[in-house]
Amino acid sequence: MRRLGRLGLRRRVTVAFASGALLVAAVLSAVTYELSRTYLLRQRESSATRQAFVNAGFVRDRLQQGQMDVAPILESLGTTEDSRSFVRVRGQWYATTVADAADVLPENVRAVVADGSAVSRMYETAAGPRFTIGVPIRAVDAHYFEVFSLDELERTLRILTSSLVAAAAVAVLAGAALGHRVSGRVLQPLDDVATAAAEISAGRLDTRLPTAEGELGVVATSFNAMVAALQQRIARDARFASDVSHELRSPLTTLSTSLSVLEARRDELTQPSRQALDLLRAEVGRFQTLVADLLEISRHDAELDDSVLSLISLDELVLHSIPRERLPDIALDLSAGPDRALVMGDKRRLQRVVRNLTDNADRHGGGTVRVGVVRDGDEVRLEVDDAGAGVAAAERDRIFERFARGLHARSGDDGGTGLGLSLVAEHARVHHGRVWIEDRPGGGARFIFALPAARE
Amino acid sequence: MALTLLVIEDDDRIRTSLSQAFQDEGYTTRSAATGEEALGLFERQPADVVLVDLMLPGIDGFECVRRLRQVSNTHIVVVSARADAFDVVAALEAGADDYVTKPFEVKEIAARIRALLRRARMADTRPASTAITGNLEVRADEGLVLVDGEPVHLTPTEFHLLTELTAVPGRVLSRETLLERVWGYGYFGDERLVDVHVRRLRTKIESDPANPAVILTVRGLGYKVQPS
């Protein structure tokens, strides 16, 4: 969701930048095109007009000098390739081209010149745009016309058009790229916040955002303050649990010690008193485990201390953790082999893991049927299988929460503390490992506790 | 004759119940609520085993252990608030032989004490043997350690640790092995017991404890005594 939202925002900024660039480029191109066209056209018009009047003057001079043959006069005109000249003298047409003047010269141009005025006109023909100038030469009663082709100008304008379109396209792309980049930079702090939040929910409460100036600095500061408050609160809760447990230890010690005094005099007790004594012993034992578990959990808010880490073979640990009298009932699968079952860990905590997992299987899973230590790639896995009903998929995460008892498939007042599995999960976390549940082939649940293998 | 045990604990209820429970275990018990009281008691009548709570009013458990150590070779077991704290190492460095954490079972402490005492009795029946390593001479049967011919004062636990190592000069003994042989712990014993005791031994027998020449650490494996 977060990722999509961010991309959406980023895409929107990119599109906005691209559209802006397109708009600016289009307006600039249109203006440029219009100015260029007007300018070029005016240039062409004035040069054509100049040329036509010079030529008309030349024709007039020759005719006044009495030259009767018009064709040679036309041939000696300073015409350019893209213009054609027509002269009407004494009702007779002469031209530098074989085309008929009536076809080439528009009717209205001829009419204006026939009325005795000079005229210039621009118009489209099937062959392209034309610019025609007509000049009456009254002195010799002649009409001079020159038709200019604007094809060259048209070509120039086409090239200009393509250049402008290409430039606009480049501008749009550049705008999009800029938008993408700018939005990336603008959104970077948001990305940082998201990353930090993910870190924090993964349990790394020390994560803080770098503080900076400006509006985003304010966000970072409040974010950091929020995390600090959260961290304090969690620490306070943990301290409370720890303090309570510490306070419970002294009375528990007295209880348990006095119980041993009573137990030494068991023979002097009546039957009901013995029964009461056994109940007391069982409950005090459970109470002690609970307090030990609570202390263990509150200790976890501190990470693993390097000084307690040692190279441990899980094989050996399992062999030492399972009481000898239980061994006949449990299938041991030490297929990893002692050399490939090495992990870096805290022996005491890992012993608790084995004990809690087998306890759990015994209490809730109808008994531990198999304990395996297997190697899987870079992981060494401890597997504890039970013969129970298995764990429903929906409960496979929740079962590792503190006091997660009362789950339907695995309920019952069992003498457990409700903290065993959550401790296993905590131990997995501080050892950079993981724990999860699978179905055991053939029924029952398989609890898998995996740690990164130590480098051999 | 029954062994005597001194309980130093400020909590009345724990002190009373512990005294009673250890009497059931066959000890003659005495108890004190403060370190000062305990030291006075001990001076008049030493005990074979002392059980000290680390949290005491007045002079604390650490100081109490240190002062007892100055005057006696008795077996000292400290009762610590938590197992992972700096407390344990500090108490061992002050001279304690072993520790237990609250809440504990009397049977657990009784077993720890029995293991310590068993080692002490075994030393009495050790065959006459003398190990000499450099300037160090260990007369196991006499319970005597000489450095440069001068007797050095070691606690029974330190002495047992040293004799285990000098009995097999040049061979590496793992922490686990030493834990089992000296303290009677199995696989899950606290290896810090060995480390702290080796440290204490070194300050007594090495000419430069920071650069040991007699008891060498073999990284990742354990300790060995340099054969002469």
Chai-1 contact restraints between the chains, C-beta under 6 A:
chainA,res_idxA,chainB,res_idxB,connection_type,confidence,min_distance_angstrom,max_distance_angstrom,comment,restraint_id
A,R249,B,K102,contact,1.0,0.0,6.0,A-B,restraint_1
A,R249,B,P103,contact,1.0,0.0,6.0,A-B,restraint_2
A,S250,B,D11,contact,1.0,0.0,6.0,A-B,restraint_3
A,L252,B,P103,contact,1.0,0.0,6.0,A-B,restraint_4
A,T253,B,I14,contact,1.0,0.0,6.0,A-B,restraint_5
A,T253,B,K102,contact,1.0,0.0,6.0,A-B,restraint_6
A,T253,B,P103,contact,1.0,0.0,6.0,A-B,restraint_7
A,T254,B,R13,contact,1.0,0.0,6.0,A-B,restraint_8
A,T254,B,I14,contact,1.0,0.0,6.0,A-B,restraint_9
A,T254,B,S17,contact,1.0,0.0,6.0,A-B,restraint_10
A,S256,B,E105,contact,1.0,0.0,6.0,A-B,restraint_11
A,T257,B,S17,contact,1.0,0.0,6.0,A-B,restraint_12
A,T257,B,L18,contact,1.0,0.0,6.0,A-B,restraint_13
A,T257,B,A21,contact,1.0,0.0,6.0,A-B,restraint_14
A,T257,B,V106,contact,1.0,0.0,6.0,A-B,restraint_15
A,S258,B,S17,contact,1.0,0.0,6.0,A-B,restraint_16
A,S260,B,A21,contact,1.0,0.0,6.0,A-B,restraint_17
A,S260,B,V106,contact,1.0,0.0,6.0,A-B,restraint_18
A,V261,B,Q20,contact,1.0,0.0,6.0,A-B,restraint_19
A,V261,B,A21,contact,1.0,0.0,6.0,A-B,restraint_20
A,A264,B,D24,contact,1.0,0.0,6.0,A-B,restraint_21
A,Q288,B,P103,contact,1.0,0.0,6.0,A-B,restraint_22
A,H320,B,Y187,contact,1.0,0.0,6.0,A-B,restraint_23
A,Q351,B,F188,contact,1.0,0.0,6.0,A-B,restraint_24
